[in-house]
Amino acid sequence: MKTTNDNATLAAMGLAAMIPGVKHAQQAINQLLDSMLAQLEAMQNGSLPKRGRPPGLKSKTAGPWAGMTPEQRSAEMKRRISLRKVNGHPRDADHPGHAAWAENLRKATKARWAKMSPKEKTARQAAMQAGKKAAA
């Protein structure tokens, strides 16, 4: 049974472990408060636009799409679709790399099944059979 002194030591250790997280949360809250105060000051001075995103906030879209206009994005998607039609994917039977892709897939599948225990194999086969019956 733990003594009162042991419990006090554990409680002190717990509090000491929480302090860095609380400090981090406090810094985050202070940054948010500063940001809100700056926005409020800008709003009161009338320097913010009436509609749209407040200045300084970044778009949630990332990558090359962020700087594109809708017309540029549309053109880029059309370009990508046309490349896909021309080059295809190795899983398509008429793709020049289909045979190599299929062989690699077979090797990976055999390796995955070789790692399974007999119980796992049985469960996997039962699940496949159940899927076939549900599809029929």
N, C-alpha and C positions, 0 to 999 in steps of 0.2 A: 504494500500500500504506500502511496506517495505521501510524503509529509507536506505540510503547509509551505515550507521553504522550497521544496521541489516544484510545487504548483506555482509559486511566485516566480521562480526562475523560468519556468516554461512560459508563463504569461509575459514576462519581460522579453523573452526571446521572440515571442509572437509579435509583440508590439514593435520591436526593433526591426523585424522582417517587413512589417507593413509600412514603415516610415518612407522608404524610397518611392514606393508606389503612390503614396499620398502626396509626396512632394511633386512627383511628375504630374499627377492629376491637377494639383493646384497651379502649376505652371501653365498647363493646357487651358484651364479655366481663365487664368489671367490674360492669356493671349486672346482668347475668344472675347473677353470683356473689352480689351483694348480695341479689337477690331470693331466690335459693336459700337463703342463710343466714337470711334473715328467715322463710321458710317452715319451715326446719328448727327454728328457735328456737320458732316458734309450735307446731309439732308436739310438741316436747319439753315445752312448757308445757301441753299438752293443750287448747289453745284452738281447734283446728281440728276440724270435724266428722269423724266416722269415714268417711263416704261423701260423694260428690259433689265438685263443683268447689271448689278452694281459694278462700277469699274474696279479692277483688281482681282475679280473672281475669274478663275480659269474655267474653260469649258470642260465638261466631263469626258468629251471625246478625246481619244489619244491618237497618236501616230500621225501619219500623213493626211488623214481625213480631216483633222481639225482645221487646217488652213485652206480647205477647198470650198469652193462655192457649190451649190447643188448641181449646177451644170457640169462642173469638173468631176464631181463624184459620179454622176450618171455616166459620163464618158469613160471614166476609169473602170466602172463596173462592166460596161459594154466591152471594153478592151479585155478584161479578165475573162469574161464569158467566152469571147471569141478564141482566146488562147486555150481555154479548157476544151473547146470543141475541136481545135486543131491538134493539140497535143494529147488530149485524153488522159486517162488514168490507167495504170498497169492492170487494174482489176478488169478493165474492158477487154474482151477476148481478142479484139482486132488491134490492140496496142502492141507495138513491137517488143516491149519489155514484159509482156504478159507471162510468158513461160518462166522467166527467171523469177518474177514476182510470185507466181503460183508455187514454184519450188521452194522458195524461202518461206512462204506461208505454211506449206506442208511440213517443213522441218520444224518450224516454231510450234505448230500444233502437236506434232509427235513429241517434242521435248516437253511441252506443257502436260500432255497426258502421261508421259513417263515419270514426271514428278509427283503425280497424284497417287494417293493410297488407294487400295481396292475399295474402301468405303466411299471415298470421294468419286471414284470412277462410276460406281453404282449409282450414286446420287445424281451425278451429272447425266448419265444415260437415262435415268428415270425422268429427269426434268426435260430432256430432249424429247422423249416419247410423249410426255404429257403435252408438250408444245405442239407436236405433230397431231395428236388427237384433238386438241382444241382448235387447230387450224382446219381440220377436216370437217 
